[in-house]
Amino acid sequence: MLNAAAIPDHLLLIETDAPWCGIKKTHHSYQYITSTFETVKKEKYKSGSMIKDRNEPCTLIQVLEVLSKIRNCHMIDLAEQIYSNTEKLFPSIK
C-alpha cells in the first residue's frame, strides 16, 4: 500500500472527507495541524462557525498542513503543485 509521502508530486491531489470524518485530536496526523476553526454544537449554530465534528471544505488547509509535514516540504510550494495538478485534471476550471 502506498502512503501519502510516496505519491509523486505531479500526481498529488487533495480533498477533505466532508461532511464528516475530520482530523480529530485522536488521529496521528492531528499533531501537524496548525489552523483552527471555531466550532459549536449544531443546536447552537451561529454564522461564522463550524458545526462540531462536521468537516467543511475550509478544512482542506489542514489536509495540506499534514501533507507538507509528512512530505517534508514547504506548504506553499505543495499547494501550488496541487493546484497545477488540479488544473491539468480539470482544465475547464481555469
N, C-alpha and C positions, 0 to 999 in steps of 0.2 A: 504494500500500500504506500502511496506517495504522500508525503506531508507537505504542508504549505510552503515550507522553506525550499523544497526541492523543485517546485514548479518553475520553469524558465520564465524570466521576466516578460518576454514577448507574448506569453500565453496566459498571463495572470489577469483575472477579473475578480471583483469582489461584490458581495451582496450581504444583506442582513437576513436573518431568519424571521423577518416581520410577518405577522404582527406579534408573534410570541417567541420565546427562546432567545432572549437577550443574553449578553455576557454577564453572569452573576458573580457575586463575591466568592462563591464556592467553585467556580471554574478556574482551572490552572491559568488561563490566559488573562484573568482579571488583573493580575499583577502588572500588566503592561498598559492598562487603561489610565489615561491622564485626564480625559474630558469627562465632565459630569453634566447631568441634566436634572432639573428639579422634577420630582415625581410626587404624585398624590394618589390616594386610593380613588378608584373610579367613582365612588359615591361623592367625593369631594373635588371632582374635576374643576379646574379653573384654566382659563385661557393662558397660554404661555408655559404650561407644564405638561409633562407626560404622565400617562396613567401608569401606576406602579406595576412592574413586571410585564409591561407591554413594550415590544420592540418597535421603534419607529424608524423611518428612513434616515432621520438625522443621526442615528447611532452608527451609520456607516463609517463615520470618523473613528469610532472605537475599533472596528474591524481593521481599518488602516493602521491604527496605532499598534495593534497586536502584530500585524504582519511586518511592519517596519522593524519591530524589535526582534522577532524571531528570524527575520532575514538579514538583520544587522545592516540596515540601510537607512538613509535619510527619508523621512516621511514624505516630504515634498517631492523628491525625486521619484519615489514609488508611486505617489498619486498621479504624477504626470505620465508615467509609463502606463498605469492602469487606464487613465483617461484616453491615451493614444490607442491602446488595445480596444477599448470600448468603441471608439470612433471607427476603427477598422472593421470591427464585427458588425456594427450598426451604422453604416455610412449616412443614413438619412437623418441622423441626429445632429449633424454639423450645422 
